[in-house]
């Protein structure tokens, strides 16, 4: 199985887990919120919103267009900090994010 196929599968797992945690939104945030220049759009989006509306679509696009993937990734540490403060069982989501980090760091 190629790296791209593995990443695509994990992206599907992340989406499914966000839905399971009821963190998947049916409507996109305003375009201004998506245009943030801050890492993870921390000034305009929650982490689940960033995953849904920035990270997942961008990686899916890179895979579909066979464009170069990012070299190295460290989303899991940010997610671990984000979910520490919430009463949410995010262990599966964190596992999937660690997997993406690992695959993009190979």
C-alpha positions in Angstrom: 0.0 0.0 0.0 1.5 3.4 -1.0 2.0 6.2 1.4 -0.7 8.3 -0.4 -3.3 5.5 0.0 -2.4 5.1 3.7 -2.8 8.8 4.2 -6.1 8.9 2.4 -7.4 6.1 4.6 -6.4 7.9 7.8 -8.0 11.1 6.5 -11.3 9.1 6.2 -10.8 7.8 9.8 -10.3 11.4 11.0 -13.5 12.5 9.3 -15.4 9.6 10.7 -14.1 10.2 14.2 -15.0 13.9 14.1 -18.5 12.9 13.1 -18.6 10.3 15.9 -17.5 13.0 18.4 -20.2 15.3 16.9 -17.6 17.9 16.0 -18.3 17.8 12.2 -20.1 20.9 11.0 -22.7 21.0 8.2 -21.8 24.6 7.3 -18.4 26.1 6.6 -17.2 29.0 8.6 -17.1 32.4 6.9 -14.3 32.8 4.3 -12.6 35.4 6.5 -12.1 32.7 9.2 -10.6 30.4 6.7 -8.2 33.1 5.4 -6.3 33.3 8.7 -2.5 33.5 8.5 -2.0 32.0 12.0 -0.9 28.4 12.4 -4.0 26.1 12.6 -6.1 29.3 12.2 -6.0 29.5 16.0 -7.4 33.0 15.9 -10.5 32.2 13.9 -11.3 28.4 14.0 -11.5 25.7 16.6 -9.1 22.7 16.0 -12.0 20.5 14.8 -13.0 23.2 12.3 -9.4 23.6 11.1 -9.2 19.8 10.6 -12.5 19.7 8.7 -12.2 22.9 6.6 -8.5 23.3 6.1 -6.4 20.3 6.8 -8.5 17.4 5.4 -9.5 19.2 2.1 -5.9 20.4 1.5 -4.3 17.0 2.0 -7.1 15.3 -0.1 -6.4 17.8 -2.8 -2.7 17.2 -2.8 -3.3 13.4 -3.0 -5.9 13.7 -5.8 -3.7 16.0 -7.9 -0.6 13.9 -7.1 1.2 17.0 -5.8 4.0 16.8 -3.2 2.9 16.2 0.3 4.2 18.2 3.2 7.5 17.0 4.7 6.9 16.5 8.4 3.8 17.2 10.3 3.0 17.8 14.0 -0.7 18.1 14.4 -1.1 15.5 17.2 0.7 17.7 19.9 -1.6 20.6 19.1 -4.6 18.3 19.3 -3.5 16.8 22.6 -3.3 20.3 24.1 -6.7 21.3 22.6 -8.5 18.2 23.9 -7.0 18.3 27.4 -9.4 21.0 28.3 -12.5 19.3 26.9 -14.6 16.6 28.4 -14.3 14.5 25.1 -12.9 11.1 24.6 -10.6 12.0 21.8 -8.1 9.1 22.1 -9.0 7.6 18.7 -8.8 10.9 16.9 -5.5 11.6 18.5 -4.3 8.2 17.4 -5.3 9.0 13.8 -3.6 12.4 13.9 -0.4 10.7 15.2 -0.6 8.3 12.3 -0.8 11.2 9.8 2.1 12.9 11.5 4.1 9.7 11.2 3.2 9.1 7.6 4.1 12.6 6.6 7.4 12.5 8.5 8.6 9.3 6.7 
